[in-house]
Amino acid sequence: MISLQQIAAIVSHYDLKDVTVGTIGSHSALEIMDGAKDENLKTICICQKGRELPYRRFKRLADEIILLDKFSDIIYPENQEKLRQSNTIMVAHRAFTAYLGYDNIENNLRVPVFGNRLLLRAEERTAPRNQYYLLEKSGIRHPKLYRKPSDIDGPAMIKVQEATRKLERAFFIASSYEDYEKKSNQKIEQGLVTKQDLDRATIEEYVPGTYFNLNFFVSPLTGETEFLGIERRLQTNIHDIASLSARQQMEIDVPIQYIEVGHTPASIRESLLEKVFEMGDRISVAARKEYPPGIIGPISLQSVVTVDLDFVVYDVSLRVPGNPIMATTSPYAKYYYGHTMGVGRRIAMEIKDATRQRKLSDIVT
């Protein structure tokens, strides 16, 4: 495992006046690079051949594009050396963890990563000290977990990967064990999921309510946990189906899926902000104890607000969440800084402050 001391040694040779922000060309790369350019930092975008068009079209964002046969080829020593020579700090997002893999990130990527690379794996529900563990240590409520399908005693959300597209989800709701058996067999027959993935699926209590993705930023330089804003996901085909009447839904009988295709902004009633701040502070404190040095940078608590105005967190993103809509719509970042901005710019600000204070090793691992 790559140690903090090894990364600090690499950073000690960086030219602090010429730092570059690096990202994998997918997920939220545009948001990350846009924020870096707003703060006058150089950028490198690592693209897989055939998937580079968006990063070429938005010419302002990428100072350099590195084209590779596969995203994971960034692990090759010559590619890592190129990044180090450019004083690159990599920024983690979902595609970064999915395409490089946690083992590579923890053991083989000898390039500084903004954030805590050892915390990234906790996002996976199959990890030993996973996001549920972190929420419990934080005293934050999450949906009840069912150990096995036969335990289902009320509406439950089955969280399972698609069979062919491993980054997409074939979630479904079951009201009982019999309903689970019926729907899971249908999805296997349709080729949407495999029996193996179903056996590894997470089964959670379905909590009705209004959902908000609460986005925070933890700064090691100030010691504060900032609430940056809220967004909601646009998912196909659940949103399309929900716009139809119940009769039409029954007539067409289309399998429901939860594939994220976009984002929309949201705000929350001011009287609930105290609870929002408390959740951010709690998970920040717990992560410092359980995964030192704790959270560095962005984190998202994907939450449901119940009719009792309680929060239930059903998912935690322990890296840059996919929410570019916040850059132009979030009032909460403006309350801090006097202007709207997204996660990308807040990361760039932290990097600039760290270089100015000669504390770059405090924000990278």
GIQUI-V793216 format. One record per run of one state. SS is the DSSP state (~ for helix, > for strand, _ for the rest). FROM is the first residue (numbers start at 1). LEN is the number of residues. If there is no record, write none. Layout:
ss->{SS & SS}
from->{FROM & FROM}
len->{LEN & LEN}
This chain:
ss->{_ & ~ & _ & > & _ & ~ & _ & > & _ & ~ & _ & > & _ & ~ & _ & ~ & _ & > & _ & > & ~ & _ & ~ & _ & > & _ & ~ & _ & ~ & _ & > & _ & ~ & _ & > & _ & > & _ & > & _ & > & _ & ~ & _ & ~ & _ & > & _ & > & _ & > & ~ & _ & ~ & _ & > & _ & ~ & _ & > & _ & > & _ & > & _ & ~ & _ & ~ & _ & ~ & _ & ~ & _ & > & _}
from->{1 & 4 & 12 & 20 & 25 & 29 & 39 & 42 & 49 & 53 & 58 & 64 & 69 & 71 & 76 & 77 & 86 & 88 & 92 & 93 & 94 & 101 & 102 & 108 & 113 & 115 & 117 & 124 & 131 & 139 & 145 & 147 & 149 & 152 & 156 & 160 & 161 & 162 & 169 & 170 & 172 & 175 & 177 & 190 & 195 & 201 & 202 & 206 & 210 & 219 & 225 & 238 & 243 & 246 & 253 & 258 & 267 & 270 & 291 & 297 & 306 & 311 & 318 & 320 & 321 & 326 & 330 & 331 & 338 & 343 & 357 & 360 & 363 & 364 & 365}
len->{3 & 8 & 8 & 5 & 4 & 10 & 3 & 7 & 4 & 5 & 6 & 5 & 2 & 5 & 1 & 9 & 2 & 4 & 1 & 1 & 7 & 1 & 6 & 5 & 2 & 2 & 7 & 7 & 8 & 6 & 2 & 2 & 3 & 4 & 4 & 1 & 1 & 7 & 1 & 2 & 3 & 2 & 13 & 5 & 6 & 1 & 4 & 4 & 9 & 6 & 13 & 5 & 3 & 7 & 5 & 9 & 3 & 21 & 6 & 9 & 5 & 7 & 2 & 1 & 5 & 4 & 1 & 7 & 5 & 14 & 3 & 3 & 1 & 1 & 1}
